[in-house]
Amino acid sequence: MKKSFFFITSILMTIIVLIGFSPSFLLRPLFTYEELPIAYIIHGTINLIWFVGLIYQTYMIAKGKIINHRKMGYKIFGWVILMLLSNLYIIYLTAIRYHAGELSLQAASGVTVGNMIGLLFSIIIISLAFTYRNKTKVHKRLIFIFSIGLLGFATDRIGRNIIPLTDQTIINGLVMSVIIRNLFYIGLIIYDIKKLKKPHYLTIIGILLPFINLAIIFLLLQNGFGEKFLDLFN
């Protein structure tokens, strides 16, 4: 098997997901007696399977089994639809919890608006990845960007719950996400320079995308969109 940057990073991403979601999901009984609602268990499992599929797909490429990769690819893109629907349902549950008085306006607004904008970006990226599935350089970087986006939920939890850098929970999650995400992108830039002699344009877009995402979320929240969005579920 030839060396594969994307195979190695898919393994690293999966390890990070396992670490990030151990306290709240995978090893929850060791950390709390509070049971996790079935909807969140299904949601977590669906998203975890994406990373398992990512390892398989990058392994097939590393082994040169392109036909196997393409056959499984169609099934995985079908699975992505289930992932997106699951994320939509979690947004809905968050809104319901807010109206039931379980979450504050600030917390519910941040989660719902943040997840909705992230979901829209994810739909665009994965749609482009499917459209350009026969253009290898474009396709694999779009899948990389999509996976890094999903990874943000795990890195946030690592910063909040496992390796707190400050006494500010939100800042911890954000800082850890930026650190881990940029480490992956530094690796991709090095890979690009070795293969292409310069960073691929999608690598640059991938680095900038989270900042664009955060700017949009901030503007929406500052203009009261979060409360208006939550009221749609009332």
C-alpha positions as CSV (number, residue, x, y, z in Angstrom):
1,M,0.0,0.0,0.0
2,K,1.4,3.4,-1.0
3,K,1.6,6.2,1.5
4,S,-1.6,8.3,1.6
5,F,-1.9,11.7,3.3
6,F,-5.7,11.4,3.2
7,F,-5.8,7.9,4.6
8,I,-3.6,9.0,7.6
9,T,-5.6,12.1,8.2
10,S,-8.9,10.1,8.1
11,I,-7.5,7.9,10.9
12,L,-6.4,11.0,12.9
13,M,-9.8,12.6,12.4
14,T,-11.6,9.5,13.7
15,I,-9.4,9.3,16.7
16,I,-10.2,12.9,17.5
17,V,-13.9,12.2,17.2
18,L,-13.6,9.2,19.5
19,I,-11.7,11.3,22.1
20,G,-14.0,14.3,21.8
21,F,-17.3,12.4,22.2
22,S,-16.1,9.9,24.8
23,P,-17.3,11.8,27.9
24,S,-20.7,12.8,26.4
25,F,-21.5,9.8,24.2
26,L,-19.2,6.8,23.8
27,L,-18.2,6.4,27.5
28,R,-21.0,8.5,28.9
29,P,-21.9,6.0,31.8
30,L,-18.3,6.6,33.2
31,F,-18.9,10.3,33.4
32,T,-22.6,10.8,34.3
33,Y,-25.6,8.9,35.4
34,E,-27.8,11.0,33.1
35,E,-29.0,9.0,30.1
36,L,-28.6,10.4,26.6
37,P,-31.9,10.7,24.6
38,I,-32.2,8.1,21.8
39,A,-32.3,10.9,19.2
40,Y,-28.8,12.0,20.2
41,I,-27.5,8.4,20.3
42,I,-28.8,7.9,16.7
43,H,-27.4,11.3,15.6
44,G,-23.9,10.5,17.1
45,T,-23.8,7.1,15.6
46,I,-24.8,8.3,12.1
47,N,-22.0,10.9,12.2
48,L,-19.4,8.5,13.6
49,I,-20.1,6.1,10.7
50,W,-19.1,8.9,8.3
51,F,-15.6,8.8,9.7
52,V,-15.4,5.0,9.6
53,G,-16.5,5.2,5.9
54,L,-13.8,7.9,5.3
55,I,-11.1,5.5,6.5
56,Y,-12.4,2.8,4.3
57,Q,-12.6,5.1,1.2
58,T,-9.1,6.5,1.6
59,Y,-7.8,3.0,2.3
60,M,-9.3,1.8,-1.0
61,I,-7.6,4.7,-2.8
62,A,-4.3,4.0,-1.1
63,K,-4.6,0.3,-2.2
64,G,-5.4,1.4,-5.7
65,K,-8.9,-0.1,-5.6
66,I,-10.6,2.7,-7.5
67,I,-13.7,0.6,-8.5
68,N,-14.4,-0.4,-4.9
69,H,-14.0,3.2,-3.9
70,R,-16.5,4.5,-6.4
71,K,-19.0,1.8,-5.6
72,M,-18.9,2.5,-1.9
73,G,-18.9,6.3,-2.7
74,Y,-22.5,6.2,-4.0
75,K,-23.6,4.5,-0.8
76,I,-21.7,7.0,1.4
77,F,-23.3,9.9,-0.4
78,G,-26.6,8.4,0.3
79,W,-25.6,8.1,3.9
80,V,-24.8,11.8,3.9
81,I,-28.4,12.6,3.2
82,L,-29.3,10.7,6.4
83,M,-26.6,12.7,8.3
84,L,-28.0,16.0,7.1
85,L,-31.6,15.0,8.1
86,S,-30.3,14.0,11.5
87,N,-28.6,17.4,12.0
88,L,-31.8,19.1,11.0
89,Y,-33.7,17.1,13.6
90,I,-31.1,18.0,16.3
91,I,-31.7,21.7,15.4
92,Y,-35.4,21.1,15.8
93,L,-34.9,19.4,19.2
94,T,-32.8,22.3,20.4
95,A,-35.6,24.7,19.6
96,I,-38.1,22.6,21.4
97,R,-35.9,22.4,24.5
98,Y,-35.6,26.2,24.4
99,H,-39.4,26.7,24.4
100,A,-39.7,24.1,27.2
101,G,-37.4,26.3,29.3
102,E,-34.4,23.9,29.3
103,L,-32.1,26.2,27.4
104,S,-31.4,29.9,27.5
105,L,-32.0,32.1,24.5
106,Q,-28.3,32.7,24.1
107,A,-27.4,29.0,24.2
108,A,-30.3,27.9,21.9
109,S,-29.7,30.7,19.4
110,G,-26.0,29.9,19.2
111,V,-26.6,26.2,18.6
112,T,-29.5,26.5,16.2
113,V,-28.1,29.3,14.0
114,G,-24.6,27.9,14.1
115,N,-25.7,24.4,13.1
116,M,-28.0,25.8,10.4
117,I,-25.3,27.8,8.8
118,G,-22.9,24.9,9.1
119,L,-25.5,22.6,7.6
120,L,-25.9,24.9,4.6
121,F,-22.2,25.1,4.0
122,S,-22.0,21.3,4.4
123,I,-24.7,20.8,1.8
124,I,-22.9,23.0,-0.7
125,I,-19.5,21.4,-0.1
126,I,-20.7,17.8,-0.3
127,S,-22.8,18.6,-3.4
128,L,-19.7,19.9,-5.1
129,A,-17.8,16.9,-4.0
130,F,-20.3,14.6,-5.7
131,T,-20.5,16.8,-8.8
132,Y,-16.7,16.7,-9.2
133,R,-16.2,13.1,-8.1
134,N,-14.3,12.4,-11.3
135,K,-11.9,15.3,-10.7
136,T,-9.6,13.7,-8.1
137,K,-7.7,16.8,-6.9
138,V,-11.0,18.7,-6.4
139,H,-13.0,15.8,-5.0
140,K,-10.6,14.7,-2.3
141,R,-10.1,18.2,-1.0
142,L,-13.8,18.9,-0.8
143,I,-14.3,15.7,1.2
144,F,-11.4,16.8,3.4
145,I,-13.0,20.2,4.0
146,F,-16.4,18.6,4.7
147,S,-14.9,16.2,7.2
148,I,-12.9,19.0,8.9
149,G,-16.3,20.8,9.3
150,L,-17.8,17.8,11.0
151,L,-14.7,17.4,13.2
152,G,-15.4,20.8,14.7
153,F,-18.1,19.3,17.0
154,A,-15.5,16.9,18.5
155,T,-12.7,19.5,18.8
156,D,-15.1,21.9,20.5
157,R,-15.8,19.2,23.2
158,I,-12.1,18.5,23.6
159,G,-11.5,22.1,24.4
160,R,-14.6,22.4,26.7
161,N,-14.4,19.1,28.6
162,I,-11.0,17.4,28.2
163,I,-8.2,20.0,27.7
164,P,-9.6,23.4,29.0
165,L,-7.1,26.1,28.3
166,T,-8.9,28.9,30.1
167,D,-11.8,29.2,32.5
168,Q,-14.1,30.3,29.7
169,T,-15.9,27.2,28.3
170,I,-16.9,28.7,24.9
171,I,-13.4,30.2,24.3
172,N,-11.9,26.8,25.2
173,G,-13.9,25.1,22.5
174,L,-13.3,27.7,19.9
175,V,-9.5,27.8,20.5
176,M,-9.1,24.1,20.5
177,S,-11.1,23.9,17.2
178,V,-8.9,26.5,15.6
179,I,-5.7,24.8,16.7
180,I,-6.6,21.3,15.6
181,R,-8.3,22.4,12.3
182,N,-5.2,24.5,11.4
183,L,-2.9,21.6,12.1
184,F,-4.7,19.5,9.6
185,Y,-4.6,22.4,7.1
186,I,-0.9,22.9,7.6
187,G,-0.5,19.2,6.7
188,L,-2.6,19.7,3.6
189,I,-0.5,22.7,2.6
190,I,2.7,20.7,2.9
191,Y,1.0,17.9,0.9
192,D,0.0,20.4,-1.8
193,I,3.4,21.9,-2.1
194,K,5.0,18.5,-2.4
195,K,2.5,17.4,-5.1
196,L,1.5,20.6,-6.8
197,K,4.4,23.0,-5.9
198,K,1.9,25.4,-4.4
199,P,-1.3,25.3,-2.2
200,H,-4.4,24.2,-4.0
201,Y,-7.1,26.9,-4.2
202,L,-9.5,24.7,-2.3
203,T,-7.0,24.4,0.5
204,I,-7.0,28.2,0.9
205,I,-10.8,28.3,0.7
206,G,-11.0,25.5,3.4
207,I,-8.8,27.6,5.7
208,L,-10.9,30.7,5.2
209,L,-14.3,29.0,5.3
210,P,-14.7,28.7,9.1
211,F,-14.0,32.4,9.6
212,I,-16.6,33.3,7.0
213,N,-19.0,30.9,8.7
214,L,-18.4,32.5,12.1
215,A,-18.8,36.0,10.7
216,I,-22.2,35.1,9.2
217,I,-23.3,33.5,12.5
218,F,-22.1,36.5,14.5
219,L,-24.0,39.0,12.2
220,L,-27.2,37.0,12.3
221,L,-27.1,36.7,16.1
222,Q,-26.3,40.3,16.6
223,N,-29.4,41.2,14.5
224,G,-31.7,39.0,16.6
225,F,-32.1,36.3,14.0
226,G,-31.6,33.6,16.6
227,E,-34.8,34.5,18.5
228,K,-36.7,34.9,15.3
229,F,-35.5,31.5,14.0
230,L,-36.4,29.8,17.3
231,D,-39.9,31.3,17.2
232,L,-40.5,29.5,14.0
233,F,-40.8,26.3,16.1
234,N,-43.1,27.8,18.7
